[in-house]
Amino acid sequence: ENGVETQTVYKVKEGKYLERHLQYNYTHDEKGRVSAKEILKWNQDNSRFEKQYCLNFSYTDNEVNVEYVAWNNKIGDYTDVKAKAVYQTNEQGVNYTAYNWDKKENAWNLTVGQDNRFTL
């Protein structure tokens, strides 16, 4: 079912105290797959979780795309696209391709290419 699942990550402080560290908010699509993973970091100064970045997932028959988008405080939204990864399944296994966003060129730059194959 669609909805948001929240998980909180704690750090151990001084060997005996739990301290808030990260919060993950997972959004799921109509097929139950993760469509977004939002990462927030605990700010001790104001005692709140603050948005850091989001991983957006999109799916096709043989491909999963994961886009890394940073939080933009000025705009108040996830607008600063940083990178993306493409996982593509085929008869040999899984191909992994990674890209970084080049703001100046307004284009994706390949960082990891097609020779990266994994067998499942």
N, C-alpha and C positions, 0 to 999 in steps of 0.2 A: 504494500500500500504506500501511497505517497506520504511524505512527512519528513520531519527532521529528527534525527537521533543525535543526542549530545553525549560526548564522553569527556571527562576531565582527567588530566594527567597531573599527578602530584610528584614533588621531589621530597626526598627525606632530608630534613635539616637537623644538624647536630646529632645525627644517628637515632633520633627518637620523635621528631615532629614531622608531620606532613604539611607541606607548603604548596599552595596552588602554583601550577607552572603553565600548562597549556589547556586549551579547550578545543575540541574538534566537534564541529557541527556537520553532520552528514545529511544530505538531501538525496532522496531516492526517486527514480522515475517510475512510471506505471508498471514496469517489469520487475521492480524491486532492486534494480542496479543502482549503484552510487552515481548520481549525476553531478554532485558538487561536494567538496570537502573544504570547509572553511576552518582556518587555523587562527586562533586568538591566543594572545600571550597575556599572562597576569601582570598587571602593573601594581606594585605594592604601594606606590605613592597615592594613588586614588582608589585603591581596592576594587579594581574592575578588570575584566578581560577586555583587551583591545585588539581590534582586527589587524591581522598581519598580511595574510594572503589567502587565496582560494585556488583550489584545483578543480577545474571544470572538466567533466568527462562526457564524451560523446561516443556513440557506438554505431557501427554498421555491421553487416553480416560477418566480415572477417577482420574488422579493425576496431581498435580502441584509441581514441585521441585524448590526451591529457594536456590541458593548458594551464600554465602557472601564471596567475594574475595577482599583482601586489595591490594592497589597499592604498588608496590615494586620500590622505587626510583632508586636503584642500577641497576636493570634490565630494568626498564622503561616499565613495563607491570603489569597486574593484575595476580600475581602468588602466592600470599600469601593466600591460602584458609583458612578461619577461621571457618565457620559454614555453615550448611544447614538446611532447613526446608522442610518437605514433607506434603502436604495437599492432603488427599485422600477422595474422595466422595464415599458414599455407601448409602444403603437404610435407615440407621439410621441418616445420616447427614454427617459431615466432621470429619475425624480423623486428628489430628495434631501431627507430630513427629519432634523433633528437635535434631540436632547433633552438636557437636563441633569437629573440627579436632585436633587430637593428633599427632603432628609432630614426637615425639619420637617413638611412637608405629606405626606410619604411618597407622592410622586407624580412623574411625569415632566412637566417643563415644556418646551414647544416653544420652540426657539431659532431654527431655520431652517425655514420652512414649505414648502408644496406648490408655490409659484411658482418654485421652483428646478428647471428642466428642463435636461437636457443631452442632446444628440443624439450618438449613437455612430456 
